[in-house]
Amino acid sequence: MPLDTMASIINHQVLLASRPTGIPEAEHFEFAEEKVGTPGEGEFLIRNIFLSVDPAMKGWVNVAKNYSEPVAIGAVMRAIALGEVIESNHPKYAVGSHVVGTFGWQEYIVSNGDDVRLRVPDLLDLDVPLSAFLGVLGMNAITAYFGLLDIGEPKEGETVVVSTAAGAVGSAVGQIAKIKGCRTVGITGSDEKVGFCRDDFGYDVAINYKTADLEAALTEACPDGVNVYYDNTSGAISDAVYQKLAVGARCIVCGTASIEVWNPLPAGPRIERALLVNRARIQGLYIFDYLDRWEEALKELCQWFQEGKLNYREEFLDGLAQAPSSIARLYEGANKGKLLIRL
Ligand SMILES: NC(=O)c1ccc[n+]([C@@H]2O[C@H](COP(=O)([O-])OP(=O)(O)OC[C@H]3O[C@@H](n4cnc5c(N)ncnc54)[C@H](OP(=O)(O)O)[C@@H]3O)[C@@H](O)[C@H]2O)c1
């Protein structure tokens, strides 16, 4: 479409209207619109196709200390998205190519490439839906990959326990652990998701933490203890897992989904004895620290995907109007797989 035509098109956006102290709800956002920008020299125009909904977005709007600056009030909500380049004055980004980046909850964005994280067509000629590059071949699976392999260092025959086991990150962790020859135990929040864990993601054991006696279930599922704990929740689930660590265990703190309010943080049992007695290690993960290695991970994920070793589930919400209430949906556990907004 010619530039003069594009300039008359409206870009619909979702802005942060107020700062939540806990989980962001619809009331914390507002809609806005502006004319679509015109790309200058070295810039290109992206039309977003899928917007990602991630638990991390709670941290991006919260004032509590985090690994990135909070989104400003009145700014477009920060979000990872997949879009198509529709105008380009940039030699690296051809019209018609697809890119993944922090493009925000909006329909269009003018970029100079700094906010691009992956260039889809450069990677592999795979027969997969584009949306997969926001989930099983995107940031969530890359998080699983580096958290499990770099920090967790799983060895064949070891037991790997995963919380939010049926989610976008968790389901990838469980499957990568199986690829590495581990026994996998998934913890999730409904019987339906227990079924996904067993049937779709190959967990050896899946536990519904809302109905099971978690300590008893973990004792039965991990008779030799937990060698690797991939922690996406913190809270009561982790308290139970830390009591079952094996000697030399490695724990990856990837997310704290069960902690609704960060200030003040809820108190819990001390874990130092469990770490000391088991000479265990616990380490936090921030996937953007690995940005220069994302393509390395993606190559291997694509390979496993082609070999049929990586399953995934996606859930789509249709239209930008669904965005403001979508983060809360994650914190209700209502999502059945990677949550995406389809524009
Ligand atoms: N460190 C990093 O760089 C990084 C990068 C990406 C993601 N993450 C983290 O990875 C975790 C999973 O992310 P995702 O994108 O894959 O999301 P997801 O697992 O697809 O969705 C979030 C899930 O969290 C669980 N949950 C919500 N409230 C909970 C509560 N009170 N207690 C226990 N579980 C609760 C729900 O699963 P159930 O129904 O099973 O309870 C929900 O489906 C999140 O904690 C996220 O912040 C970290």
The ligand as an SDF file (V2000), in Angstrom:
LIG
                    3D

 48 52  0  0  0  0  0  0  0  0999 V2000
   12.0570  -15.2780   33.7220 N   0  0  0  0  0  0  0  0  0  0  0  0
   11.7380  -15.0440   32.4770 C   0  0  0  0  0  0  0  0  0  0  0  0
   12.5180  -14.4790   31.7020 O   0  0  0  0  0  0  0  0  0  0  0  0
   10.3780  -15.5000   31.9970 C   0  0  0  0  0  0  0  0  0  0  0  0
   10.0440  -15.4660   30.6300 C   0  0  0  0  0  0  0  0  0  0  0  0
    8.7850  -15.9480   30.2520 C   0  0  0  0  0  0  0  0  0  0  0  0
    7.9060  -16.4260   31.2320 C   0  0  0  0  0  0  0  0  0  0  0  0
    8.2820  -16.4190   32.5290 N   0  0  0  0  0  0  0  0  0  0  0  0
    7.4020  -16.9410   33.5790 C   0  0  0  0  0  0  0  0  0  0  0  0
    7.0200  -18.2510   33.2600 O   0  0  0  0  0  0  0  0  0  0  0  0
    5.7830  -18.5490   33.9160 C   0  0  0  0  0  0  0  0  0  0  0  0
    4.8510  -19.1910   32.9070 C   0  0  0  0  0  0  0  0  0  0  0  0
    4.5860  -18.2570   31.8500 O   0  0  0  0  0  0  0  0  0  0  0  0
    3.6900  -18.6450   30.5950 P   0  0  0  0  0  0  0  0  0  0  0  0
    3.7970  -17.5470   29.6340 O   0  0  0  0  0  0  0  0  0  0  0  0
    4.0340  -20.0050   30.1860 O   0  0  0  0  0  0  0  0  0  0  0  0
    2.2150  -18.6320   31.1990 O   0  0  0  0  0  0  0  0  0  0  0  0
    1.1960  -19.8450   31.3270 P   0  0  0  0  0  0  0  0  0  0  0  0
    1.8270  -20.8990   32.1780 O   0  0  0  0  0  0  0  0  0  0  0  0
    0.7250  -20.2530   29.9770 O   0  0  0  0  0  0  0  0  0  0  0  0
    0.0040  -19.1540   32.0900 O   0  0  0  0  0  0  0  0  0  0  0  0
    0.1220  -18.7650   33.4190 C   0  0  0  0  0  0  0  0  0  0  0  0
   -0.3030  -19.9250   34.3350 C   0  0  0  0  0  0  0  0  0  0  0  0
    0.0700  -19.5970   35.6690 O   0  0  0  0  0  0  0  0  0  0  0  0
   -0.6820  -20.4210   36.5270 C   0  0  0  0  0  0  0  0  0  0  0  0
   -1.1260  -19.6440   37.6750 N   0  0  0  0  0  0  0  0  0  0  0  0
   -1.8350  -18.4950   37.6580 C   0  0  0  0  0  0  0  0  0  0  0  0
   -2.0950  -18.0990   38.9180 N   0  0  0  0  0  0  0  0  0  0  0  0
   -1.5400  -19.0320   39.7440 C   0  0  0  0  0  0  0  0  0  0  0  0
   -1.4720  -19.1940   41.1600 C   0  0  0  0  0  0  0  0  0  0  0  0
   -2.0240  -18.3060   41.9920 N   0  0  0  0  0  0  0  0  0  0  0  0
   -0.8080  -20.2670   41.6540 N   0  0  0  0  0  0  0  0  0  0  0  0
   -0.2290  -21.1670   40.8280 C   0  0  0  0  0  0  0  0  0  0  0  0
   -0.2730  -21.0660   39.4800 N   0  0  0  0  0  0  0  0  0  0  0  0
   -0.9140  -20.0140   38.9550 C   0  0  0  0  0  0  0  0  0  0  0  0
   -1.8900  -20.9330   35.7220 C   0  0  0  0  0  0  0  0  0  0  0  0
   -1.6730  -22.3150   35.4500 O   0  0  0  0  0  0  0  0  0  0  0  0
   -2.4190  -23.4660   36.3090 P   0  0  0  0  0  0  0  0  0  0  0  0
   -3.8300  -23.5070   35.7880 O   0  0  0  0  0  0  0  0  0  0  0  0
   -1.6230  -24.6580   36.0130 O   0  0  0  0  0  0  0  0  0  0  0  0
   -2.3780  -23.0280   37.7500 O   0  0  0  0  0  0  0  0  0  0  0  0
   -1.7980  -20.1460   34.4270 C   0  0  0  0  0  0  0  0  0  0  0  0
   -2.3240  -20.8400   33.3390 O   0  0  0  0  0  0  0  0  0  0  0  0
    5.2670  -17.2310   34.4790 C   0  0  0  0  0  0  0  0  0  0  0  0
    5.5160  -17.1860   35.8500 O   0  0  0  0  0  0  0  0  0  0  0  0
    6.0940  -16.1950   33.7290 C   0  0  0  0  0  0  0  0  0  0  0  0
    6.2410  -15.0010   34.4650 O   0  0  0  0  0  0  0  0  0  0  0  0
    9.4920  -15.9590   32.9290 C   0  0  0  0  0  0  0  0  0  0  0  0
  1  2  1  0
  2  3  2  0
  2  4  1  0
  4  5  1  0
  4 48  2  0
  5  6  2  0
  6  7  1  0
  7  8  2  0
  8  9  1  0
  8 48  1  0
  9 10  1  0
  9 46  1  0
 10 11  1  0
 11 12  1  0
 11 44  1  0
 12 13  1  0
 13 14  1  0
 14 15  2  0
 14 16  1  0
 14 17  1  0
 17 18  1  0
 18 19  2  0
 18 20  1  0
 18 21  1  0
 21 22  1  0
 22 23  1  0
 23 24  1  0
 23 42  1  0
 24 25  1  0
 25 26  1  0
 25 36  1  0
 26 27  1  0
 26 35  1  0
 27 28  2  0
 28 29  1  0
 29 30  1  0
 29 35  2  0
 30 31  1  0
 30 32  2  0
 32 33  1  0
 33 34  2  0
 34 35  1  0
 36 37  1  0
 36 42  1  0
 37 38  1  0
 38 39  2  0
 38 40  1  0
 38 41  1  0
 42 43  1  0
 44 45  1  0
 44 46  1  0
 46 47  1  0
M  CHG  2   8   1  16  -1
M  END
$$$$
